[in-house]
Amino acid sequence: METTTKIMVVDDEKQICQNVKKILAKNDYEVSYAISAKEALDKMAKEAFSLLISDVVMPGMNGLELLKLVKDQWPLTKVIMITAYASTDTAVKAVKLGALDYMPKPFTPDELRSTVERALAGELVEAPVTEKEREAINIIDVDIPFDRDEVAKYAGEDYAATLGPSDMPMPVLEYFCDVGGRVCLDVFMKLGHTCKKGLKTGKCPQDQKKVAAKAKAFDAKTLIGIDHPFNYEEVASITGPEYVLNLHRDGMSFIPYEELKSYEELREDVARLAEKKAKIIPIREEVMEEAPYKNVLVIDDEVGISNNIRKILSKKDYHVDQAITKDEAYERIEGRAYDVVLLDLKISGIKGLELLKAIHDKRPDTPVIIITGYGSIETAVESARLGIVDYLQKPFTPDQIRDATEKAFRLAA
């Protein structure tokens, strides 16, 4: 006698639960639903379910907290996460916590049925994650920051206007100005309403002053973008003053490449001469085997970004090797085992996650951090399935790249 597959659906919007139940019932699944994580846990404690389909953003206990509890208590229960507030960050967290897939809303009935069928058939597998790594995942405030336009798209403009730093509506505050999105004691309190200029333009005068101030001064000190510009002093330290003199605001230089190359070759010659003059101190063989450095490989075909990451990590005593082409990347991977690899997803000649899969196959114990200017939910989910430790979208700050690298070392220790 065949037993009906039981599925639990959890979403704080009852209508979504009913819609999912209706869609899956046509495939002869037995579907129950709960409108809170607590209600779901109570039902799961009384009967077994083959699959849990859970929303991510819910009041009280969020979806990632529920996912972690379910995988701890019922490890054989398969899980699919669904959300209207999709982000690469929560996608990676969900997969690393044991979810088989992460589906942004809205999705079609066919997409839902297909994903459920693949999950139940064993075509989707859990990511290879250590317990230490799983415990290190932050599952609180998963919806911060959210994209206001995305919220308005799915929940309406009126609802989006009431949201605070989480996805929960805020109470109306005294002296709160809708135009500025803040409590305005200087003007609103005195007039009893929004200032005339704000009502006329639809923009807060205070915000406009801040925008104007930012526009006057370009600051590239805090971010590493997909391309140039970087901090001009850092560019000069790598490429030389000749390059910077011809560097325009958008980071493009009009000096011919061959000429720039000659400057770089000259600097390399000077560096080699300086190295020859340096006093060579004999090192015992056993000391040489115990390298004092934490070895990192950066694979990125944007030379400027790769150089900046090297400089950032070198200050923390990391030894950084670089690869800017497909062949160099494979040569480095074949040549040695690195403590951490930072991998860009867009390398010329590389198709999809080909290079990540190669690292996973050749060096399965090497932690990999994805760095990309072209992040997507699909690549985040697939990368997490292959065991990455982090997924950083460009532009990122020096602190973010340092923190991610240090976290990878701690987890591998």
N, C-alpha and C positions, 0 to 999 in steps of 0.2 A: 504494500500500500504506500503510495507516494504521500509525503508530507508537504504541506504548503509552506513556502518560504515566508518567514515573518520579517517584516520591516518596520522600524520605528522612525517616524518623522518628527523632528523638533523644530519649531519656529514660533516666535512670539506673535506672528500674524496668523490667526486661525484660518483665514481664507487660503493662504499659501499651503498650509497643512492639508486642507480639504482638496485643493487642486492636485497636489502631489499624490494623494491617496487615490483620487479618481483616475489619474494617468496610469499609475502602477497597478491598480485593480484590474485593468484590462489585460494585464499579463498574468493574471491569476495569483498575484502576490497577496498575502494577508497583511494589510497595512494598518498600523495603529499610529496615533499621533499625540503629541503633548505640546502645550504652548509655553513651557518653561523647562529649563534643564532639570530642576528639582522634580517636576512631574514625570519627566522621562526616566530619571533614575529610580523613582518609586515603581514605575511600571516594569522596568528592566530587572528589578530585584525580584519580581514575582513570576516572570516568564522570560524565556530565552528568545533573542532576536538574532537573525543572521546578519542583518545590516542596519546600521544607524545612518540616517540622513539628517544632518544638523545645520541650522543657521549658525553664522559666526557671531553676529552682533545681536545680543539679547540682554534685556535688563536682568539684574541679579547675577547669575552665573553665565559667563559668555560661552560661546561654542568651543573655544580652545580649552577652556577649563573642563568642560563636559567631556571633550575628546580624551583628555589626559586621564580623567577618572575612569572612563569606560575602558580604555586600553589597559589600565592598571587592574581593574576588577574583572573584565571580560575580554581578555586579549584575543580571543578567537572571533569576536564580533567585528565585522568589517565596517569601515566608516567612510562616508563621503560628506564633505563640507560644501555648503552653498551660502552665497552671500551677495548682497547688493553693494557692498562696500569693498570690492575686490582690490587687493594690493599684493605686490610681489612679496612683501615682508610677511603678511599673514599666510600667503600661499605656501611659502617655504616652511614656516612654523607648523602649519597644519600637516604637511606631508611628513616632516621630521617627527611629529608627535604620533604618527601612525595612520593618518588619513590616506586612503587610496587615491583620492582625487579631490579637486577643489574647483567648484563650478560657480562662475560669476552669474548673477541674475541680470537680466532675464534669460532663461534658456528654453528651448523648445521641448515639447513632450518627447520627440524622437531622441534628442540629445540626452535627456534624463534616462529614458529607457535603455539606451545604448550603454551609458556609463554604468547603470545598475547591473545590466547583464554582464558586462566585462568584469565588474568587481566580484560578482557572485561566481563567475566562471573561473576565477583565479588568474585572469589575464592581467589584472593590475596587482602589483605587489607592493608591500610596504618598503619604505626606504631603509637602508642599512644604517641604523643610528645606535650608538652606544647609550647605555643608561645614563652615563655621566653627561653626555651631550644633550639627551632628552631633558634631564633635570635642569640644565642651564638655560632652557628656553623660557623667555619671559612671556607669560600668557595673560598678563593683566593689561587693561586698556588697549586691546587689540585694534580698536577703531580710531585711535588718535595718531596723527591727525587725519580727518576724513576730507574728501573733496566735496565742498559745498554744492557745486554744480551737479555732482553725481547724486547727492541726496535729493536735491530739488527735482531731478529727472525722474526719480522713482517715487518720491513721497510728496512732491508738490512744493511750490515756492513758499506757501504759508507755513508749512511744517519746518522747512529748512531755515526760515528766518528765526525760529524759536530755539535753534540748537546752540548748545554751548560747546566746550572742548571735547565732550563725549557726544554720543548720538542721542542723549536724553534731552527732551525739551526743558528749557530754563523758565523759571517763573518770571513774570514781568516785573522788572525792578523800577523803583522810584527814580525819576529823572533819567530814564533810559532813552537814548536817542536812536531811532531805527536807522537813520542815515549813517551815523558814525559807528553804530553797533557797539555802543558803550554807554556807561553812566556819565553824563556830562554835567558836572556841577557848575562849571564856569558860565555856561550859557543857558542850558535847559532849565536849571534850577531857578535862574533869575527870570526867564521869559515864560516858563511853563510850557514850552514847546521847542521844537528844533529851530535853530537859527535860520534867518531868511536866506542867507547864501546857500546853506545846505539844502533847503527846500527847493530853491531855484535851480541849482545845478545837479541835485541828487547825489552830491559828493560832500564828504566831511571836509571843511576847510583845514582842520588840523592834519588830516591824512594827506591832503594835497601838499601841505608844507613839507611833510616828511618825504613824499615822493620827489618833490622838486629838489630837496637837499641831496637825495641819493643820486639823482640824475646828474648833478654837477660834478660829482667825483666818482670815477670808475675805480672800483676796488676789486682786484683779482687776487688778493692775499689769502682769502679764506676758502676758495673753492678750486677744485681741479675739474675742469670741464671736459667735454668730449674732444675739443680741440684747444688751440690757444685762445685767449691769452692767459699766461700765468703771471706771477709776480715778476716784474721786469728785471729785478736784481738776480732772481733765480735763473731766468732765461739767459742773462748775460754770463752767469757763472758757468753755464753749460755750452752755450754757442759762441760766446765772445761778444765784445762791444760792437763789432761790425754789424752783427745780425740785428741787435737791438736798435741801432741807429736807423735801420731801414724797416723797422717793425711798425706797422700801422695799427690803428685802434682795434681792428678785427683780428689781429694776431697774424696777419699774412705779411711775409717779407717779399720784396721784389728783387732781391739779389739772386742771380742765377744759382741753381743748385750746385753746379761744379765749382763756382767761386766759394760758396759756403763750405763745400766739402774740403777745399784747400785750407781754409781756416782751421777746420777740425783736425785735419792731418797734421798741421803745424803744431797745434796744441798737443796732439798725441806724441809727436817727436820730442817736444820739450818735456813732457811727462816721463818718457822713456829715459831721457838723459838724466833727469833728476833721480829716477829710480836707480840708475847705474851708480850714481855718486853716493847713494845712501849706504850706510854701513851695514853689512850683512852679518847678522848674529846667528851662529849655528843653533839649531833647535833639535833637541833629542827626538828620536823617531817616535817614542811613545807619546811625547807631547804633541807632535804633529798629528797623530791619529785622533787626539781629543781636541777637535777644532773648537776654539773659544766662541765661534759665531753660531748664530741661529740662521740657518741657510734658507733663503727664500728665492723663489723663481717668479719673475713677473713676465707674463706673456701678453704683450699688447703691441699692435703694429703702429700705434701713435707714439713716436719716439719721445715727444715732450712729456706725455703722461707717464710713460715708463720711467724716464729720468727723474721726474718729480717724486714718484713713489719710492724710487731708490734712495733719493736724498732724505725723504721723510723717515724711512725705516733705518737708514744708516745711522741716523742720530740716536737711535735706540739700540745700537750695536748689532743690528741684523746685517748679515752678509747677503747682498742682493745680486743675483744673476739676472740677465735680461734676454728675452727672445722677441724679435719683432717680425719674424716670418714663420711660415709653416714649417719649413725645413729646420730652422734654428730651434723651434719649439720641440720638435720630435727628437732632435739631436740632444738637447738638454735633458729631456725626459728619459731617454735611453741611457745617457751618460752617468746619471747619479740620482739618488733618492733625496729629494728636498724635504725640509721640515714642513714647509707651506708653499703652495702655488697660488698665485693671484692670476686669474685667467680672464681675459677679455673674450666676449662671445663673438665679436666681429673681427676675424682675422682673415686676410685675403687668402683665398684658396681653401679655406676650411668650410665645410658644409655642416650647418646646424651645430649639434653638440658632439661632433666627431672627435675633437681634441679632448674634450672632457671625458668621453668614453675611453679614449686611448690612455689617459692618465689613470682612470679608474681601473682599467685592465692591467696596465703595466705596474702601477704603484698604488694598489688598493688602500694602503694605509696612509697615504699622503693627503692631508687636509687641503681642500681646494676652496678658494673664495672667488666667486664670480664677480667681475667688475664690468659693467656694461652701460653704455649710453642708449641702448635699445632694449630696455627691459620689457618683459611681457609676462602675463600669468602663465602662459604655456611653457616658456623656457624656465621660469622659476619652478614650476611644478616638476618638470622633467629633470632639471638640475638637482632638485632636492631628492628625487627618486634615485639619482646616481650617487647621493651621499655627500653633497657639498656641505660645508659648515656655515657659509654665509653667502648673501647675494646683495651686492652693493650697486646701486644705480648712480651713474654720473649725472650731475656733478656731486662729488663727495668732498668732505673736508679732510685735512691732514689727521685730525683727531679720529675721525671715523675709520680711516684706513689703518691707523695705528691700533685702535681698539679691536677691530675685526681680526687683525693679525695676531695680536696678543691673546685674544680669545681662542683662536685656532691652536696656538701653542699650549695654552692651559688645558684644552680638551684632549690634546694628543698626549699630554704628559702622563 
